[in-house]
């Protein structure tokens, strides 16, 4: 499980996207995920291995993906 944001969300202000099956995701990259549920402001999604992966243009400014235990 990983706690993520979209490219337009700010930390501690906007919603989170909680992604299941996120083992192959790497910090600093953007991925297409499938939204499967919502609760209040948070989105629940599943990582799809066939989804688009896009490297961040400036990894120093990228918001890190916070992996949950």
CHARMM-style PDB file with segment names, atoms N, HN, CA, C and O in Angstrom:
ATOM      1  N   UNK     1       0.843  -1.184   0.000  1.00  0.00      PROA
ATOM      2  CA  UNK     1       0.000   0.000   0.000  1.00  0.00      PROA
ATOM      3  C   UNK     1       0.881   1.238   0.000  1.00  0.00      PROA
ATOM      4  O   UNK     1       1.902   1.281   0.686  1.00  0.00      PROA
ATOM      5  N   UNK     2       0.485   2.245  -0.771  1.00  0.00      PROA
ATOM      6  HN  UNK     2      -0.345   2.210  -1.329  1.00  0.00      PROA
ATOM      7  CA  UNK     2       1.237   3.499  -0.828  1.00  0.00      PROA
ATOM      8  C   UNK     2       0.274   4.672  -0.725  1.00  0.00      PROA
ATOM      9  O   UNK     2      -0.851   4.608  -1.219  1.00  0.00      PROA
ATOM     10  N   UNK     3       0.721   5.739  -0.081  1.00  0.00      PROA
ATOM     11  HN  UNK     3       1.635   5.791   0.321  1.00  0.00      PROA
ATOM     12  CA  UNK     3      -0.050   6.972   0.013  1.00  0.00      PROA
ATOM     13  C   UNK     3       0.524   7.946  -1.002  1.00  0.00      PROA
ATOM     14  O   UNK     3       1.685   8.345  -0.906  1.00  0.00      PROA
ATOM     15  N   UNK     4      -0.301   8.327  -1.982  1.00  0.00      PROA
ATOM     16  HN  UNK     4      -1.243   8.003  -2.060  1.00  0.00      PROA
ATOM     17  CA  UNK     4       0.166   9.125  -3.119  1.00  0.00      PROA
ATOM     18  C   UNK     4      -0.695  10.369  -3.291  1.00  0.00      PROA
ATOM     19  O   UNK     4      -1.684  10.565  -2.584  1.00  0.00      PROA
ATOM     20  N   UNK     5      -0.299  11.197  -4.237  1.00  0.00      PROA
ATOM     21  HN  UNK     5       0.504  11.037  -4.811  1.00  0.00      PROA
ATOM     22  CA  UNK     5      -1.092  12.357  -4.640  1.00  0.00      PROA
ATOM     23  C   UNK     5      -1.051  12.455  -6.150  1.00  0.00      PROA
ATOM     24  O   UNK     5      -0.179  11.875  -6.797  1.00  0.00      PROA
ATOM     25  N   UNK     6      -1.987  13.183  -6.703  1.00  0.00      PROA
ATOM     26  HN  UNK     6      -2.695  13.654  -6.177  1.00  0.00      PROA
ATOM     27  CA  UNK     6      -1.919  13.449  -8.139  1.00  0.00      PROA
ATOM     28  C   UNK     6      -0.902  14.561  -8.370  1.00  0.00      PROA
ATOM     29  O   UNK     6      -0.438  15.188  -7.417  1.00  0.00      PROA
ATOM     30  N   UNK     7      -0.562  14.802  -9.607  1.00  0.00      PROA
ATOM     31  HN  UNK     7      -0.939  14.293 -10.380  1.00  0.00      PROA
ATOM     32  CA  UNK     7       0.432  15.825  -9.914  1.00  0.00      PROA
ATOM     33  C   UNK     7      -0.039  17.228  -9.546  1.00  0.00      PROA
ATOM     34  O   UNK     7       0.771  18.155  -9.526  1.00  0.00      PROA
ATOM     35  N   UNK     8      -1.322  17.407  -9.255  1.00  0.00      PROA
ATOM     36  HN  UNK     8      -1.979  16.654  -9.271  1.00  0.00      PROA
ATOM     37  CA  UNK     8      -1.862  18.723  -8.938  1.00  0.00      PROA
ATOM     38  C   UNK     8      -2.111  18.935  -7.451  1.00  0.00      PROA
ATOM     39  O   UNK     8      -2.507  20.030  -7.052  1.00  0.00      PROA
ATOM     40  N   UNK     9      -1.891  17.924  -6.622  1.00  0.00      PROA
ATOM     41  HN  UNK     9      -1.568  17.034  -6.946  1.00  0.00      PROA
ATOM     42  CA  UNK     9      -2.194  18.005  -5.194  1.00  0.00      PROA
ATOM     43  C   UNK     9      -0.989  18.449  -4.380  1.00  0.00      PROA
ATOM     44  O   UNK     9       0.156  18.132  -4.703  1.00  0.00      PROA
ATOM     45  N   UNK    10      -1.277  19.190  -3.318  1.00  0.00      PROA
ATOM     46  HN  UNK    10      -2.208  19.448  -3.056  1.00  0.00      PROA
ATOM     47  CA  UNK    10      -0.228  19.669  -2.411  1.00  0.00      PROA
ATOM     48  C   UNK    10      -0.264  18.846  -1.122  1.00  0.00      PROA
ATOM     49  O   UNK    10      -1.339  18.453  -0.671  1.00  0.00      PROA
ATOM     50  N   UNK    11       0.904  18.582  -0.525  1.00  0.00      PROA
ATOM     51  HN  UNK    11       1.778  18.902  -0.891  1.00  0.00      PROA
ATOM     52  CA  UNK    11       0.927  17.818   0.725  1.00  0.00      PROA
ATOM     53  C   UNK    11       0.224  18.567   1.850  1.00  0.00      PROA
ATOM     54  O   UNK    11       0.281  19.795   1.914  1.00  0.00      PROA
ATOM     55  N   UNK    12      -0.433  17.833   2.730  1.00  0.00      PROA
ATOM     56  HN  UNK    12      -0.479  16.835   2.677  1.00  0.00      PROA
ATOM     57  CA  UNK    12      -1.115  18.352   3.916  1.00  0.00      PROA
ATOM     58  C   UNK    12      -2.263  19.303   3.599  1.00  0.00      PROA
ATOM     59  O   UNK    12      -2.823  19.909   4.513  1.00  0.00      PROA
ATOM     60  N   UNK    13      -2.628  19.448   2.320  1.00  0.00      PROA
ATOM     61  HN  UNK    13      -2.174  18.956   1.577  1.00  0.00      PROA
ATOM     62  CA  UNK    13      -3.741  20.324   1.949  1.00  0.00      PROA
ATOM     63  C   UNK    13      -4.797  19.539   1.182  1.00  0.00      PROA
ATOM     64  O   UNK    13      -5.985  19.613   1.494  1.00  0.00      PROA
ATOM     65  N   UNK    14      -4.361  18.796   0.187  1.00  0.00      PROA
ATOM     66  HN  UNK    14      -3.395  18.736  -0.066  1.00  0.00      PROA
ATOM     67  CA  UNK    14      -5.282  18.089  -0.691  1.00  0.00      PROA
ATOM     68  C   UNK    14      -5.447  16.631  -0.276  1.00  0.00      PROA
ATOM     69  O   UNK    14      -4.806  16.135   0.650  1.00  0.00      PROA
ATOM     70  N   UNK    15      -6.326  15.984  -1.002  1.00  0.00      PROA
ATOM     71  HN  UNK    15      -6.846  16.387  -1.755  1.00  0.00      PROA
ATOM     72  CA  UNK    15      -6.627  14.577  -0.718  1.00  0.00      PROA
ATOM     73  C   UNK    15      -5.419  13.678  -0.941  1.00  0.00      PROA
ATOM     74  O   UNK    15      -4.409  14.090  -1.513  1.00  0.00      PROA
ATOM     75  N   UNK    16      -5.548  12.441  -0.476  1.00  0.00      PROA
ATOM     76  HN  UNK    16      -6.368  12.106  -0.012  1.00  0.00      PROA
ATOM     77  CA  UNK    16      -4.546  11.411  -0.743  1.00  0.00      PROA
ATOM     78  C   UNK    16      -5.167  10.361  -1.646  1.00  0.00      PROA
ATOM     79  O   UNK    16      -6.384  10.181  -1.674  1.00  0.00      PROA
ATOM     80  N   UNK    17      -4.312   9.677  -2.376  1.00  0.00      PROA
ATOM     81  HN  UNK    17      -3.323   9.824  -2.353  1.00  0.00      PROA
ATOM     82  CA  UNK    17      -4.732   8.533  -3.167  1.00  0.00      PROA
ATOM     83  C   UNK    17      -4.040   7.327  -2.549  1.00  0.00      PROA
ATOM     84  O   UNK    17      -2.817   7.205  -2.606  1.00  0.00      PROA
ATOM     85  N   UNK    18      -4.828   6.441  -1.963  1.00  0.00      PROA
ATOM     86  HN  UNK    18      -5.822   6.540  -1.917  1.00  0.00      PROA
ATOM     87  CA  UNK    18      -4.283   5.256  -1.315  1.00  0.00      PROA
ATOM     88  C   UNK    18      -4.282   4.142  -2.356  1.00  0.00      PROA
ATOM     89  O   UNK    18      -5.338   3.712  -2.821  1.00  0.00      PROA
ATOM     90  N   UNK    19      -3.082   3.678  -2.719  1.00  0.00      PROA
ATOM     91  HN  UNK    19      -2.225   4.027  -2.342  1.00  0.00      PROA
ATOM     92  CA  UNK    19      -2.937   2.729  -3.824  1.00  0.00      PROA
ATOM     93  C   UNK    19      -2.564   1.350  -3.290  1.00  0.00      PROA
ATOM     94  O   UNK    19      -1.559   1.189  -2.597  1.00  0.00      PROA
ATOM     95  N   UNK    20      -3.389   0.359  -3.624  1.00  0.00      PROA
ATOM     96  HN  UNK    20      -4.205   0.490  -4.188  1.00  0.00      PROA
ATOM     97  CA  UNK    20      -3.099  -1.039  -3.304  1.00  0.00      PROA
ATOM     98  C   UNK    20      -2.252  -1.634  -4.425  1.00  0.00      PROA
ATOM     99  O   UNK    20      -2.245  -1.114  -5.541  1.00  0.00      PROA
ATOM    100  N   UNK    21      -1.553  -2.701  -4.140  1.00  0.00      PROA
ATOM    101  HN  UNK    21      -1.558  -3.123  -3.234  1.00  0.00      PROA
ATOM    102  CA  UNK    21      -0.712  -3.399  -5.118  1.00  0.00      PROA
ATOM    103  C   UNK    21       0.361  -2.470  -5.677  1.00  0.00      PROA
ATOM    104  O   UNK    21       0.643  -2.488  -6.875  1.00  0.00      PROA
ATOM    105  N   UNK    22       0.952  -1.664  -4.811  1.00  0.00      PROA
ATOM    106  HN  UNK    22       0.723  -1.649  -3.837  1.00  0.00      PROA
ATOM    107  CA  UNK    22       1.905  -0.637  -5.235  1.00  0.00      PROA
ATOM    108  C   UNK    22       3.361  -1.089  -5.144  1.00  0.00      PROA
ATOM    109  O   UNK    22       4.259  -0.249  -5.185  1.00  0.00      PROA
ATOM    110  N   UNK    23       3.613  -2.369  -5.023  1.00  0.00      PROA
ATOM    111  HN  UNK    23       2.883  -3.051  -4.990  1.00  0.00      PROA
ATOM    112  CA  UNK    23       4.979  -2.878  -4.827  1.00  0.00      PROA
ATOM    113  C   UNK    23       5.956  -2.466  -5.921  1.00  0.00      PROA
ATOM    114  O   UNK    23       7.136  -2.259  -5.639  1.00  0.00      PROA
ATOM    115  N   UNK    24       5.495  -2.344  -7.152  1.00  0.00      PROA
ATOM    116  HN  UNK    24       4.537  -2.513  -7.380  1.00  0.00      PROA
ATOM    117  CA  UNK    24       6.386  -2.032  -8.268  1.00  0.00      PROA
ATOM    118  C   UNK    24       6.498  -0.530  -8.538  1.00  0.00      PROA
ATOM    119  O   UNK    24       7.210  -0.124  -9.457  1.00  0.00      PROA
ATOM    120  N   UNK    25       5.812   0.292  -7.760  1.00  0.00      PROA
ATOM    121  HN  UNK    25       5.234  -0.038  -7.013  1.00  0.00      PROA
ATOM    122  CA  UNK    25       5.882   1.744  -7.947  1.00  0.00      PROA
ATOM    123  C   UNK    25       7.168   2.276  -7.329  1.00  0.00      PROA
ATOM    124  O   UNK    25       7.621   1.776  -6.300  1.00  0.00      PROA
ATOM    125  N   UNK    26       7.753   3.288  -7.956  1.00  0.00      PROA
ATOM    126  HN  UNK    26       7.385   3.694  -8.792  1.00  0.00      PROA
ATOM    127  CA  UNK    26       8.981   3.894  -7.452  1.00  0.00      PROA
ATOM    128  C   UNK    26       8.731   5.356  -7.106  1.00  0.00      PROA
ATOM    129  O   UNK    26       7.973   6.044  -7.789  1.00  0.00      PROA
ATOM    130  N   UNK    27       9.366   5.818  -6.051  1.00  0.00      PROA
ATOM    131  HN  UNK    27       9.982   5.259  -5.496  1.00  0.00      PROA
ATOM    132  CA  UNK    27       9.231   7.198  -5.596  1.00  0.00      PROA
ATOM    133  C   UNK    27       9.678   8.149  -6.694  1.00  0.00      PROA
ATOM    134  O   UNK    27      10.707   7.930  -7.333  1.00  0.00      PROA
ATOM    135  N   UNK    28       8.897   9.214  -6.911  1.00  0.00      PROA
ATOM    136  HN  UNK    28       8.061   9.392  -6.392  1.00  0.00      PROA
ATOM    137  CA  UNK    28       9.251  10.244  -7.885  1.00  0.00      PROA
ATOM    138  C   UNK    28       8.665  10.035  -9.264  1.00  0.00      PROA
ATOM    139  O   UNK    28       8.807  10.904 -10.124  1.00  0.00      PROA
ATOM    140  N   UNK    29       8.006   8.903  -9.505  1.00  0.00      PROA
ATOM    141  HN  UNK    29       7.891   8.197  -8.806  1.00  0.00      PROA
ATOM    142  CA  UNK    29       7.388   8.638 -10.801  1.00  0.00      PROA
ATOM    143  C   UNK    29       5.888   8.840 -10.713  1.00  0.00      PROA
ATOM    144  O   UNK    29       5.302   8.759  -9.634  1.00  0.00      PROA
ATOM    145  N   UNK    30       5.272   9.104 -11.857  1.00  0.00      PROA
ATOM    146  HN  UNK    30       5.748   9.169 -12.733  1.00  0.00      PROA
ATOM    147  CA  UNK    30       3.823   9.196 -11.954  1.00  0.00      PROA
ATOM    148  C   UNK    30       3.311   7.934 -12.635  1.00  0.00      PROA
ATOM    149  O   UNK    30       3.928   7.435 -13.576  1.00  0.00      PROA
ATOM    150  N   UNK    31       2.174   7.420 -12.155  1.00  0.00      PROA
ATOM    151  HN  UNK    31       1.673   7.826 -11.391  1.00  0.00      PROA
ATOM    152  CA  UNK    31       1.589   6.205 -12.703  1.00  0.00      PROA
ATOM    153  C   UNK    31       0.101   6.405 -12.917  1.00  0.00      PROA
ATOM    154  O   UNK    31      -0.539   7.190 -12.217  1.00  0.00      PROA
ATOM    155  N   UNK    32      -0.445   5.689 -13.890  1.00  0.00      PROA
ATOM    156  HN  UNK    32       0.074   5.051 -14.458  1.00  0.00      PROA
ATOM    157  CA  UNK    32      -1.891   5.610 -14.035  1.00  0.00      PROA
ATOM    158  C   UNK    32      -2.384   4.549 -13.064  1.00  0.00      PROA
ATOM    159  O   UNK    32      -1.821   3.456 -12.991  1.00  0.00      PROA
ATOM    160  N   UNK    33      -3.424   4.868 -12.328  1.00  0.00      PROA
ATOM    161  HN  UNK    33      -3.881   5.755 -12.387  1.00  0.00      PROA
ATOM    162  CA  UNK    33      -4.035   3.915 -11.411  1.00  0.00      PROA
ATOM    163  C   UNK    33      -5.536   3.905 -11.663  1.00  0.00      PROA
ATOM    164  O   UNK    33      -6.076   4.826 -12.276  1.00  0.00      PROA
ATOM    165  N   UNK    34      -6.198   2.872 -11.194  1.00  0.00      PROA
ATOM    166  HN  UNK    34      -5.759   2.123 -10.697  1.00  0.00      PROA
ATOM    167  CA  UNK    34      -7.643   2.751 -11.344  1.00  0.00      PROA
ATOM    168  C   UNK    34      -8.299   3.091 -10.011  1.00  0.00      PROA
ATOM    169  O   UNK    34      -8.069   2.405  -9.015  1.00  0.00      PROA
ATOM    170  N   UNK    35      -9.111   4.141  -9.986  1.00  0.00      PROA
ATOM    171  HN  UNK    35      -9.298   4.698 -10.796  1.00  0.00      PROA
ATOM    172  CA  UNK    35      -9.838   4.537  -8.774  1.00  0.00      PROA
ATOM    173  C   UNK    35     -10.969   3.534  -8.562  1.00  0.00      PROA
ATOM    174  O   UNK    35     -11.796   3.324  -9.450  1.00  0.00      PROA
ATOM    175  N   UNK    36     -11.000   2.914  -7.373  1.00  0.00      PROA
ATOM    176  HN  UNK    36     -10.328   3.085  -6.652  1.00  0.00      PROA
ATOM    177  CA  UNK    36     -11.995   1.880  -7.095  1.00  0.00      PROA
ATOM    178  C   UNK    36     -12.974   2.267  -5.987  1.00  0.00      PROA
ATOM    179  O   UNK    36     -14.013   1.625  -5.835  1.00  0.00      PROA
ATOM    180  N   UNK    37     -12.657   3.311  -5.209  1.00  0.00      PROA
ATOM    181  HN  UNK    37     -11.813   3.833  -5.333  1.00  0.00      PROA
ATOM    182  CA  UNK    37     -13.541   3.712  -4.116  1.00  0.00      PROA
ATOM    183  C   UNK    37     -13.147   5.110  -3.648  1.00  0.00      PROA
ATOM    184  O   UNK    37     -12.057   5.597  -3.950  1.00  0.00      PROA
ATOM    185  N   UNK    38     -14.047   5.742  -2.910  1.00  0.00      PROA
ATOM    186  HN  UNK    38     -14.932   5.347  -2.665  1.00  0.00      PROA
ATOM    187  CA  UNK    38     -13.755   7.047  -2.312  1.00  0.00      PROA
ATOM    188  C   UNK    38     -14.282   7.060  -0.884  1.00  0.00      PROA
ATOM    189  O   UNK    38     -15.225   6.339  -0.557  1.00  0.00      PROA
ATOM    190  N   UNK    39     -13.677   7.873  -0.043  1.00  0.00      PROA
ATOM    191  HN  UNK    39     -12.911   8.459  -0.308  1.00  0.00      PROA
ATOM    192  CA  UNK    39     -14.177   8.109   1.306  1.00  0.00      PROA
ATOM    193  C   UNK    39     -13.858   9.549   1.653  1.00  0.00      PROA
ATOM    194  O   UNK    39     -12.693   9.933   1.753  1.00  0.00      PROA
ATOM    195  N   UNK    40     -14.896  10.339   1.833  1.00  0.00      PROA
ATOM    196  HN  UNK    40     -15.843  10.027   1.752  1.00  0.00      PROA
ATOM    197  CA  UNK    40     -14.763  11.773   2.057  1.00  0.00      PROA
ATOM    198  C   UNK    40     -13.886  12.376   0.966  1.00  0.00      PROA
ATOM    199  O   UNK    40     -14.324  12.467  -0.181  1.00  0.00      PROA
ATOM    200  N   UNK    41     -12.669  12.789   1.284  1.00  0.00      PROA
ATOM    201  HN  UNK    41     -12.314  12.715   2.216  1.00  0.00      PROA
ATOM    202  CA  UNK    41     -11.816  13.429   0.283  1.00  0.00      PROA
ATOM    203  C   UNK    41     -10.749  12.501  -0.290  1.00  0.00      PROA
ATOM    204  O   UNK    41     -10.064  12.872  -1.243  1.00  0.00      PROA
ATOM    205  N   UNK    42     -10.595  11.318   0.264  1.00  0.00      PROA
ATOM    206  HN  UNK    42     -11.152  11.017   1.038  1.00  0.00      PROA
ATOM    207  CA  UNK    42      -9.537  10.414  -0.178  1.00  0.00      PROA
ATOM    208  C   UNK    42     -10.038   9.454  -1.251  1.00  0.00      PROA
ATOM    209  O   UNK    42     -11.206   9.065  -1.269  1.00  0.00      PROA
ATOM    210  N   UNK    43      -9.128   9.083  -2.140  1.00  0.00      PROA
ATOM    211  HN  UNK    43      -8.180   9.399  -2.126  1.00  0.00      PROA
ATOM    212  CA  UNK    43      -9.432   8.147  -3.213  1.00  0.00      PROA
ATOM    213  C   UNK    43      -8.685   6.843  -2.955  1.00  0.00      PROA
ATOM    214  O   UNK    43      -7.547   6.860  -2.485  1.00  0.00      PROA
ATOM    215  N   UNK    44      -9.314   5.730  -3.255  1.00  0.00      PROA
ATOM    216  HN  UNK    44     -10.238   5.716  -3.636  1.00  0.00      PROA
ATOM    217  CA  UNK    44      -8.682   4.419  -3.140  1.00  0.00      PROA
ATOM    218  C   UNK    44      -8.498   3.870  -4.546  1.00  0.00      PROA
ATOM    219  O   UNK    44      -9.426   3.882  -5.354  1.00  0.00      PROA
ATOM    220  N   UNK    45      -7.302   3.391  -4.830  1.00  0.00      PROA
ATOM    221  HN  UNK    45      -6.548   3.381  -4.174  1.00  0.00      PROA
ATOM    222  CA  UNK    45      -6.987   2.968  -6.193  1.00  0.00      PROA
ATOM    223  C   UNK    45      -6.194   1.677  -6.195  1.00  0.00      PROA
ATOM    224  O   UNK    45      -5.667   1.246  -5.169  1.00  0.00      PROA
ATOM    225  N   UNK    46      -6.122   1.065  -7.375  1.00  0.00      PROA
ATOM    226  HN  UNK    46      -6.551   1.415  -8.208  1.00  0.00      PROA
ATOM    227  CA  UNK    46      -5.293  -0.113  -7.585  1.00  0.00      PROA
ATOM    228  C   UNK    46      -4.280   0.205  -8.671  1.00  0.00      PROA
ATOM    229  O   UNK    46      -4.615   0.783  -9.705  1.00  0.00      PROA
ATOM    230  N   UNK    47      -3.048  -0.179  -8.422  1.00  0.00      PROA
ATOM    231  HN  UNK    47      -2.776  -0.649  -7.582  1.00  0.00      PROA
ATOM    232  CA  UNK    47      -1.988  -0.015  -9.412  1.00  0.00      PROA
ATOM    233  C   UNK    47      -2.164  -1.074 -10.483  1.00  0.00      PROA
ATOM    234  O   UNK    47      -2.360  -2.251 -10.179  1.00  0.00      PROA
ATOM    235  N   UNK    48      -2.093  -0.656 -11.726  1.00  0.00      PROA
ATOM    236  HN  UNK    48      -1.933   0.300 -11.973  1.00  0.00      PROA
ATOM    237  CA  UNK    48      -2.187  -1.589 -12.839  1.00  0.00      PROA
ATOM    238  C   UNK    48      -0.853  -1.598 -13.564  1.00  0.00      PROA
ATOM    239  O   UNK    48      -0.411  -0.569 -14.075  1.00  0.00      PROA
ATOM    240  N   UNK    49      -0.220  -2.744 -13.609  1.00  0.00      PROA
ATOM    241  HN  UNK    49      -0.579  -3.580 -13.194  1.00  0.00      PROA
ATOM    242  CA  UNK    49       1.126  -2.856 -14.175  1.00  0.00      PROA
ATOM    243  C   UNK    49       1.198  -2.409 -15.625  1.00  0.00      PROA
ATOM    244  O   UNK    49       2.278  -2.065 -16.105  1.00  0.00      PROA
ATOM    245  N   UNK    50       0.088  -2.405 -16.326  1.00  0.00      PROA
ATOM    246  HN  UNK    50      -0.790  -2.685 -15.936  1.00  0.00      PROA
ATOM    247  CA  UNK    50       0.087  -1.985 -17.727  1.00  0.00      PROA
ATOM    248  C   UNK    50      -0.084  -0.479 -17.867  1.00  0.00      PROA
ATOM    249  O   UNK    50      -0.070   0.047 -18.980  1.00  0.00      PROA
ATOM    250  N   UNK    51      -0.244   0.214 -16.751  1.00  0.00      PROA
ATOM    251  HN  UNK    51      -0.255  -0.214 -15.847  1.00  0.00      PROA
ATOM    252  CA  UNK    51      -0.470   1.659 -16.795  1.00  0.00      PROA
ATOM    253  C   UNK    51       0.757   2.439 -17.234  1.00  0.00      PROA
ATOM    254  O   UNK    51       1.878   1.929 -17.216  1.00  0.00      PROA
ATOM    255  N   UNK    52       0.529   3.667 -17.622  1.00  0.00      PROA
ATOM    256  HN  UNK    52      -0.381   4.081 -17.636  1.00  0.00      PROA
ATOM    257  CA  UNK    52       1.595   4.569 -18.059  1.00  0.00      PROA
ATOM    258  C   UNK    52       2.473   4.934 -16.879  1.00  0.00      PROA
ATOM    259  O   UNK    52       1.975   5.187 -15.782  1.00  0.00      PROA
ATOM    260  N   UNK    53       3.765   4.964 -17.098  1.00  0.00      PROA
ATOM    261  HN  UNK    53       4.170   4.759 -17.989  1.00  0.00      PROA
ATOM    262  CA  UNK    53       4.717   5.428 -16.092  1.00  0.00      PROA
ATOM    263  C   UNK    53       5.436   6.619 -16.695  1.00  0.00      PROA
ATOM    264  O   UNK    53       5.904   6.554 -17.832  1.00  0.00      PROA
ATOM    265  N   UNK    54       5.526   7.701 -15.947  1.00  0.00      PROA
ATOM    266  HN  UNK    54       5.146   7.754 -15.024  1.00  0.00      PROA
ATOM    267  CA  UNK    54       6.185   8.895 -16.461  1.00  0.00      PROA
ATOM    268  C   UNK    54       7.155   9.401 -15.409  1.00  0.00      PROA
ATOM    269  O   UNK    54       6.753   9.689 -14.282  1.00  0.00      PROA
ATOM    270  N   UNK    55       8.410   9.510 -15.759  1.00  0.00      PROA
ATOM    271  HN  UNK    55       8.737   9.276 -16.675  1.00  0.00      PROA
ATOM    272  CA  UNK    55       9.437  10.003 -14.839  1.00  0.00      PROA
ATOM    273  C   UNK    55       9.192  11.474 -14.574  1.00  0.00      PROA
ATOM    274  O   UNK    55       8.871  12.230 -15.491  1.00  0.00      PROA
ATOM    275  N   UNK    56       9.341  11.879 -13.338  1.00  0.00      PROA
ATOM    276  HN  UNK    56       9.602  11.265 -12.593  1.00  0.00      PROA
ATOM    277  CA  UNK    56       9.209  13.282 -12.978  1.00  0.00      PROA
ATOM    278  C   UNK    56      10.287  14.089 -13.685  1.00  0.00      PROA
ATOM    279  O   UNK    56      11.428  13.640 -13.799  1.00  0.00      PROA
ATOM    280  N   UNK    57       9.930  15.279 -14.160  1.00  0.00      PROA
ATOM    281  HN  UNK    57       9.003  15.643 -14.067  1.00  0.00      PROA
ATOM    282  CA  UNK    57      10.896  16.119 -14.867  1.00  0.00      PROA
ATOM    283  C   UNK    57      11.981  16.622 -13.939  1.00  0.00      PROA
ATOM    284  O   UNK    57      13.127  16.781 -14.358  1.00  0.00      PROA
ATOM    285  N   UNK    58      11.640  16.877 -12.685  1.00  0.00      PROA
ATOM    286  HN  UNK    58      10.709  16.748 -12.345  1.00  0.00      PROA
ATOM    287  CA  UNK    58      12.626  17.360 -11.729  1.00  0.00      PROA
ATOM    288  C   UNK    58      12.418  16.602 -10.427  1.00  0.00      PROA
ATOM    289  O   UNK    58      11.604  17.001  -9.595  1.00  0.00      PROA
ATOM    290  N   UNK    59      13.145  15.521 -10.252  1.00  0.00      PROA
ATOM    291  HN  UNK    59      13.807  15.197 -10.928  1.00  0.00      PROA
ATOM    292  CA  UNK    59      12.945  14.659  -9.080  1.00  0.00      PROA
ATOM    293  C   UNK    59      13.245  15.374  -7.767  1.00  0.00      PROA
ATOM    294  O   UNK    59      12.738  14.968  -6.722  1.00  0.00      PROA
ATOM    295  N   UNK    60      14.063  16.435  -7.796  1.00  0.00      PROA
ATOM    296  HN  UNK    60      14.475  16.765  -8.646  1.00  0.00      PROA
ATOM    297  CA  UNK    60      14.352  17.165  -6.569  1.00  0.00      PROA
ATOM    298  C   UNK    60      13.108  17.862  -6.038  1.00  0.00      PROA
ATOM    299  O   UNK    60      12.993  18.088  -4.833  1.00  0.00      PROA
ATOM    300  N   UNK    61      12.179  18.206  -6.921  1.00  0.00      PROA
ATOM    301  HN  UNK    61      12.273  18.023  -7.900  1.00  0.00      PROA
ATOM    302  CA  UNK    61      10.962  18.896  -6.512  1.00  0.00      PROA
ATOM    303  C   UNK    61       9.763  17.962  -6.439  1.00  0.00      PROA
ATOM    304  O   UNK    61       8.673  18.381  -6.049  1.00  0.00      PROA
ATOM    305  N   UNK    62       9.953  16.707  -6.808  1.00  0.00      PROA
ATOM    306  HN  UNK    62      10.839  16.366  -7.125  1.00  0.00      PROA
ATOM    307  CA  UNK    62       8.845  15.760  -6.797  1.00  0.00      PROA
ATOM    308  C   UNK    62       8.418  15.466  -5.369  1.00  0.00      PROA
ATOM    309  O   UNK    62       9.246  15.399  -4.460  1.00  0.00      PROA
ATOM    310  N   UNK    63       7.140  15.294  -5.185  1.00  0.00      PROA
ATOM    311  HN  UNK    63       6.467  15.349  -5.923  1.00  0.00      PROA
ATOM    312  CA  UNK    63       6.612  14.944  -3.871  1.00  0.00      PROA
ATOM    313  C   UNK    63       6.810  13.444  -3.695  1.00  0.00      PROA
ATOM    314  O   UNK    63       6.292  12.666  -4.497  1.00  0.00      PROA
ATOM    315  N   UNK    64       7.540  13.017  -2.675  1.00  0.00      PROA
ATOM    316  HN  UNK    64       7.961  13.649  -2.024  1.00  0.00      PROA
ATOM    317  CA  UNK    64       7.834  11.587  -2.548  1.00  0.00      PROA
ATOM    318  C   UNK    64       6.600  10.763  -2.225  1.00  0.00      PROA
ATOM    319  O   UNK    64       5.674  11.220  -1.556  1.00  0.00      PROA
ATOM    320  N   UNK    65       6.616   9.574  -2.707  1.00  0.00      PROA
ATOM    321  HN  UNK    65       7.369   9.203  -3.251  1.00  0.00      PROA
ATOM    322  CA  UNK    65       5.597   8.591  -2.418  1.00  0.00      PROA
ATOM    323  C   UNK    65       5.900   8.031  -1.041  1.00  0.00      PROA
ATOM    324  O   UNK    65       7.024   7.594  -0.790  1.00  0.00      PROA
ATOM    325  N   UNK    66       4.933   8.034  -0.151  1.00  0.00      PROA
ATOM    326  HN  UNK    66       4.020   8.388  -0.354  1.00  0.00      PROA
ATOM    327  CA  UNK    66       5.162   7.540   1.201  1.00  0.00      PROA
ATOM    328  C   UNK    66       4.632   6.122   1.289  1.00  0.00      PROA
ATOM    329  O   UNK    66       3.422   5.906   1.213  1.00  0.00      PROA
ATOM    330  N   UNK    67       5.503   5.173   1.446  1.00  0.00      PROA
ATOM    331  HN  UNK    67       6.486   5.348   1.507  1.00  0.00      PROA
ATOM    332  CA  UNK    67       5.094   3.767   1.523  1.00  0.00      PROA
ATOM    333  C   UNK    67       4.596   3.437   2.926  1.00  0.00      PROA
ATOM    334  O   UNK    67       5.201   3.825   3.925  1.00  0.00      PROA
ATOM    335  N   UNK    68       3.504   2.728   2.975  1.00  0.00      PROA
ATOM    336  HN  UNK    68       3.012   2.414   2.163  1.00  0.00      PROA
ATOM    337  CA  UNK    68       2.949   2.282   4.256  1.00  0.00      PROA
ATOM    338  C   UNK    68       3.448   0.878   4.554  1.00  0.00      PROA
ATOM    339  O   UNK    68       3.807   0.128   3.645  1.00  0.00      PROA
ATOM    340  N   UNK    69       3.465   0.535   5.816  1.00  0.00      PROA
ATOM    341  HN  UNK    69       3.174   1.144   6.553  1.00  0.00      PROA
ATOM    342  CA  UNK    69       3.899  -0.818   6.188  1.00  0.00      PROA
ATOM    343  C   UNK    69       2.765  -1.784   6.087  1.00  0.00      PROA
ATOM    344  OT1 UNK    69       2.939  -2.971   6.362  1.00  0.00      PROA
TER     345      UNK     69
END
